[in-house]
């Protein structure tokens, strides 16, 4: 039944047949995580505009509520009283410029976060696509073999019932059938888990049929020096750039806190109709905070420690990045060796030999033991080749992720 479902999905209208380029295009316009991160970038850019705006002036109106001399409510006429004042805060010490720098760095951090998310999700997308493609091909092989064993079981069951062949041969065939069925069931479970991840990444409810050529897998085999990968990581890896930007932010934040120790100037002008030293009095003035006790010492010290913390984290991340890159590079070289070995072992001769073994088994020229041994060896080879292909793609994409650039 499951095999029938796979065969049906190959041509069904609810199947999404895509190649790697189409998958990337769909991913970039549909993935909700990317859309959300892109909106966050725009939100942070808007904060740059906000940081560049100066404080608004403050207007104050002081109106007489009750004039006891004239027994009048809200007496603000020529014989009444009213006063007006306008104030403007002047930021000193370059605070506004520092706020704009902080906002721009935050926007840059948001853009780099978006790049990091794109790299991580593309890694998942590409590896899951090739995993899905290999699983699909292997399932097709398993379904074909299950059909073959089913036919043989029917034939040998009839012959055993007639006493023409030993019953133990039917039992051996059933055992092989059950083992292959269990392997196929486990593969189907992995297949549908892969489908679920791909459907989430591409925001679709269709069964995804990944179309690719063998050359796309071998294209991941490239002779790139480790030193080149390390240099690319220092130039392009979003996580590394993010750490540097966070260090810049910490430096700017320290400078900002130091500027906050400089008091601001408040200018004002007011008009007082009758409440001043003389009628229709006009005044101008200023006020400024005297930094006698609070000079922002605590925040400055805290910002300085945060900067030192960021510097230490930057060094730690660089060491970790280079270590992981070296380990992943060694793993990649090993997967190339495994893939080349598996490719040499498995070729078209396997299918030809399997057909020949099956035909001779039907003619009773090959024993049940020889048939089952080759049959299981054939499936083991298929599984190993599939594993080596998936691992090759995964290890190469891992290096792309760790360097922040599509090298492979």
N, C-alpha and C positions, 0 to 999 in steps of 0.2 A: 504493500500500500504506500509506504514512504517512497519507495523507488518510483512508483507511478506518479507520485506528487512531484518529484524532481523532474521527471520526463515531461509532465504537464506544464510545469513552470517555465521550461525552456522556451515554450512557444506562447504561453498565456499572455493575455493583455495586461495582467497585473505584474508583469516582469519588467524591470528596468535594466535594459542592456546598455552598458556604458564602458568606455575605455578610460584610461588614466586621465587624459586631458578633460574629458567631459565630467568626470567625477570631481576634479579640482574646481571646475567652473560652477557646478551645482553647489559644491561645498561652500564656496565663497559668498554666494548670494542667499543661501538658505539657512546656514547654520546659525542658530539662535545665540550661541555663545559669542560668535564673532560679531553678530549684529549688536549685541549688548556691549561688547568691548569697544566697538566703533562709536557707539553713542556716548560711552564714558570719555572717549578722547575728545569728542565735541564739547562735552560738559566741562572738561578741564581747560579747553581752549577758551571757552566763555569766561572762565575765571581770570584769564589774562586780561580780558577787557575790563572785568570788574575791578581788578587790582590797580588798573591805570586810572580809575576815576577818583577825583578829589572829593573830600568831604563837602557836603552841601552846607551853604550858609544857614544860620538859625535866625529866624525872625521872631521877636517877642513883642506882644502888645499888652500893655497894662492899662486897663480901662476902669474908670471909677464905677463902683457898684452902687453907692448911695452917698449923696451929698447932704450931710446933716444941717449945714447952714441954709440950704435952700429947700431941704426936704424933697429932693428929687432923686429918682432911681435912674441909674446909668446916665449920670450927668457928664456928658463928654462934649458938650457944646463949647462955645467961646468962653463961657463963665465956669465951665466944669474942669475936669482933669483927665488927661490921657498921656501916656508915654509909650514910645516905641524904641525898640533896639534891634540891631542886626549884628550878628557875630559871624566870624569866619575863622576856622581853625587852620593854621599854617603848619604843615608837617616839616620839621627841620631835620637835618642830619642825613638826608637821602633815604628816608624811610619808604617813601613812595616808590622810588626806583628799586629798592630791595624787595618790596612786596611784588612788584612786577617780575623781577628775576625769579623769585620763588614760584610764582604762578606759571611762568614759562617752563621752568624745570619740571614742575608737576605735570604739565601738559606733555612734555617730552617723555616723562616716565610712563604716562598713560599710553602714548604711541608705542613705546618699547614693549609694554605689557601686551599690547595687541599683537605685535610681531611675535612675541614669545608664545602667545596662545595659538597663533596661526601655525607656528612651527610644530608645536606639540600635537595639535589636532591633525595636521597634515601627516605627521609620522604615524598616528593611529590610523588615518584613512588609508594611506598607501600600504601599510603592512596588512591591514585587515582586508583590503581589496585583493592583494595577491594570495593571502591565506584563503579567502573565499574562492578564488579562482582555482587554486590547487585542490581544495576540498571538493569542489564541484567535479573536477576531472577524476579524482580518485573515487568519488561516489559513483560516477558513471561506470568505472571499471568494476567496482564491487557489485553494482546492480547487474552488469553483464555476467559476472561470474556466478552470482546467485541464481540467475536464470539458467545458466549452464548446469550447475549442480542440481537444480530442481528437475531439469530434464533427465539427468543421469539417475537421480533417485527414483523417478517414476519408472524408468526403463529397468533399472536393477531391482526395484521392488517387485515388478512383475516377474522377472527372471528368477528371483529368489523364491517367490511363491510357487513357481513351477519346479523348483529344485534344481535349476540349471546352474546357479552360482551359489556360493556359500553366503549365509545370512550375515556373517561377520563383515563382508565387504560392504553391504548396505549400511551396517552400523558405522563403519569407518567413514562412509560418505556422509552420513547424517552428522557425525561428529565434526567433519570439516565444514558442513553446511552451518551448523550451529555456531562454530567458532567464527566463521566469516560473518554470520549474522550479528554476532555480538560486536565484532570490530566495526561493522557498518553502523550499528546503532550508536556506538560511542562517537563515530565520526559524524553522524547526523546531529548529535547533540552539540558537538563543537561547531558544526556548520551553522546551525540555527542561532547559536550564541554570537558567532561572527556576523550573521545577518542582522541580528538585533543591534549590534554596535554600529554597523554601517548604516542602517536605517535611521539611527539617532543622529549620526554625523551628517547625513544627507537629507534629513527631515523628510523621509518618504515611508510609506507603508507597503511599498512594492518589494517583491523578491528581487534582489540585485544579482544580475548576471554579469560578471566582470569579463570583458573580452580583452585578451592580451596575446601577444606572440612570445615565443620562447626567447627571441632576441631581446625582449624587454627585461627578462631575467638575467641573461648573460651580460646585458648592458650595465649591470651593477658591479661587474668585475672590472676594476680599474686599478692601475698601478700608480697610486698616489702616496708620496712620502709622508711619514708621520709629522715631520717638521712643517710641511705645508698645511696640514690639517690644524696643527697647533697655532700657526700664524692666522689662519682663517678664523679660528675660534676667537682669537684676541681682537680681530677686526669686525666680526659679524655676529657672534653669538649674543642673542638678546639678553640672556641672564647676566652675562659679563658686562654688557653695556648698561644694563639696569643697575648693577652694583656701582658702576662708575658714576652714573647719574645720581644715585642716592648719596654718594660721597659729595658730589657737587652741591646737592641740596643741603646736606649737613653743613658744608662750608658757608653757603649762603644764609642758612638759618642762624649760624653763629654770628655772622656779620649783622644780620637783621636785629638780633637780640642786643648786640652792642650799640646799634643805632637807636634802639628804643630807650637806652639810658639818657639820650639827649632829649631834653624837654621840648615840647611843642609850644608854639606861640599862638595865642588866641587874640585876634583883633576885633574890636567892636566899635560901634557908633550908635548913639542914642539921642532921642529927642524927648524932652520933658516939658509939657505945656505949662504947668503951674506948680509942680512939686519940687523944683530945684531952687537954687539960690536966687534965680530971677525967672521971669516968665519966658516961655518959648526957648528954653535952654537947650543947646546942642553940645554934645560931648563926644569925644573920641578917646579910646584908651586901648590898653592891651593887658593881658595877664599871661604869666608864664610860671610853670611849676618850678619850685626850687628843689633840686635833687640833693637834699641834705641827708636823708635817711635811706630812701629806696632809689638805688641806682641800677636796678635790675640785676643785681649781683648773682642771685640764685639761678635765674634763667640763663644768664651768660655761662655760668659754670656748668649747668646741665647741658647746654648746647655744645660746649667744648668736649665734655665726656662723650656725648653722642657722636661727635665727629671722630673721636679716637676709636670708639666702638666700630663705626662704619669702616675705618681704615683697616682694623684688624679683620673684620669680616671679609673685606675685599681680598686681603692676602690669603685668608683661609680658602675662599672660593676659587682663587686662581690655582692654588695647589690641588684642590679637589678636581677642578675642571681638567687640568693637565693629566692627573692620575686616571680619571675616568676615560679620557680620550685615549690614553695609551692602552688601557685595558681593553676598551672596545675595539681599538685598531688590531690588537693581537687576536681578539675573538673573530674579527672580520677576516683576517688572513686565514684563520683556521677553517672558517665556514667555506671559503673558496676551495681549500684543499678537500673538504668533505664533499662539496658539490661536484668537483671534478672527478673525484673517485666514484661517487654514486652514478654520475653520468656515464662514465666508462663501463661500469658494471651493468647498468641497465640500458638496453638499446632495443631496436626493433626485433632483434633475434629472440628476445624473450617471448614476444607475442607469437612469432612463428613457431617457436618450440612448444609453447603452450598449446597451440592448435594441433601440432603434430602429436604431442603427448596425449591430448584428449581423443584424437581420432584413433590412435593406436590402442588407447584404453578401451574404447568402444569395441574395437576388433579383438580385444583380449590379448594384444601383443605386449601390453605393458601392465604390470601388476598394480593392484590397488595401492600398495605401499609406495611404489615409484611415482604414481600419479599424485597421491596426496602430498608426498614430500616436495615434488616440484611445484605443485599448486601453492603450498604454503610458502615455499621459498620465493615464488613469484610475487606473492602478496607482500612479503617482507621487503622485497626489493622495491616494490611500488611505494610502500610506506616510507622507506628510507629516502628514496628520491624526492618524494613530496616534502618530507621534513627538511632535507638539505636545501631545497629551493626556497621554502618559506624562511628558513634561517638565514640564507644568503640575503634575501630582500630585507629582512628585519635588521640584520647587523649593518648593512650598508645605510639603511634609513636612519639607524641609530647614530651613525657618524654624521649624517646630514643634520640631525637634530643637535648633536653636540658641538658642531662647528657653526651652526646657524646659516648654512649655505647649502644649496643643492649641488653638491660635488659629484654624487653618484646618481 
